């Protein structure tokens, strides 16, 4: 009987110790407001997030692997990710760590195939991103300035001045495009277009950070990098592959990088 009582006493004491240890545990909230933009060279990522009450530091994860621990400020720069991926951040106090923050992906938008008309055609000519950083890739009418906040690029033959050669042009080029007969107004988006890239659309890991011009010749089955001027020297990169040219109709495949000033796509 004494042995039974002693065993029961040990179990009770152990349970009490476990209970008391649990009382000392700090319950931490995960960080919120995780955001990203490209670093100065546009090949790295700078993360920022909101501070968490009681947090002593933060751990940063990339694709589920610990990237950096004991970060004592609410930002971190990942200098050479080498690829797109998913970031999360946790709060830390002593031996306690919060659940993960909401993930932030640096993957570009899912490519969309569009058919648009050369600027003088009867159908939609504008290519754009409906809401910068969110929304969807779409085509828009450029018959008036109504959609100018959505349009970033279009195809033009500059009123057949290039013997049927089509150029991929930034939206603001339409203000002086000699083939346009309607009143386009002003205030269309600035940006830039590269010459065709050596790699195919699906093989491009990163885009150039220089070499963007007002327009450049589009070639079927070739891809051009595009850059959207977001003001103040900041911008977003994209890829446009011309898949067909059939009379006034142009087929293309389009994607944009959702992270500002970030040039990686794979």
Secondary structure, 3 states (H helix, E strand, C coil): CHHHHHHHHHHHHHHHHHHHHHHCCCCCCCCCCCEEEECCCCCCEEEECCCCCCCCEEEEEECCEEEEEEECCCEEEECCCCCCCEEEEEEEECCEECCCCCCEECCCCCCEEEEEECCCCCCCCEEEEEECCEEEEEEECCCCHHHCCCEEEEEECCCCCCCCCCEEEEHHHHHCCCCCCCCCCCCCCCEEEEEECCCCHHHCCECCCCCCECEEECCCCEEEEEEEEEECCEEEEEEEEEEEEECCEEEEEEEECCCCCCCECC
